[in-house]
Amino acid sequence: MTVQMGLFFSAILFLATHFLLSHPLREPLVRRVGEKAFQGFYSIVALITFGGMIYFYRVIGREPPLWDAGEAGWIVGAIAMWLASILFVGSFIGNPALPGARGPRGGPKGVFAITRHPMMWGFAIWAAVHLTVIAMPKALFLDGPIILLAILGSYGQDRKKAKLMGEAWHEWTAQTAFIPFTRGVAYPGTVALVGGTLLYLVATWLHPIPVGFWRWIA
């Protein structure tokens, strides 16, 4: 098996296990082993399958790019990654969709006034930016599954929460946007803004090559 096939099958396994464990297999497994054990198993499977993708991605090495993002692509990507970091950090503050949350209370605040799936969109934007600026064939099989999982996972989460919470979730979705900013621009909150900016600066500074704002000031 070539390393390219290894990456391909790792990506398929990553997607398949996430969707199976999130939906059809979740309830029977939780009944059998309990919620905490299931969450641990889910996390281990996710780490192993994603780790496989990262391993094969790195082994493949550099490939001829499919396109040139250009300086404009890097600039847009830097701004988009900053936004993704803000959404990600803000997703931990009052998220009604997190496991164990009691559901939405009041109107959307912070990043939830931007999108009701800030964590998922943070991942999707990160992956889309990475794919756009790297532009190597192998990036299609690393970033593509992340984008699919984030978008389809958000859709599946809406359906599952609507089934569990009923009218309360429908009222929540009526006040929030699925796609960021489709209901207008909103202030994400100070914690999300500051924390997301710090995360962005540290993560891009630690990257093997200069990315983000460091590309122009390093």
Secondary structure, DSSP 8 states (H G I E B T S, - for coil): --HHHHHHHHHHHHHHHHHHHHTTTHHHHHHHH-HHHHHHHHHHHHHHHHHHHHHHHHHH-----SS--HHHHHHHHHHHHHHHHHHHHHTTSS-TTSTT-----SS--GGGGT-S-HHHHHHHHHHHHHHHHH--HHHHHHHHHHHHHHHHHHHHHHHHHHHHHTHHHHHHHHHS-SSTTTT------HHHHHHHHHHHHHHHHSSSS--TTHHHH-
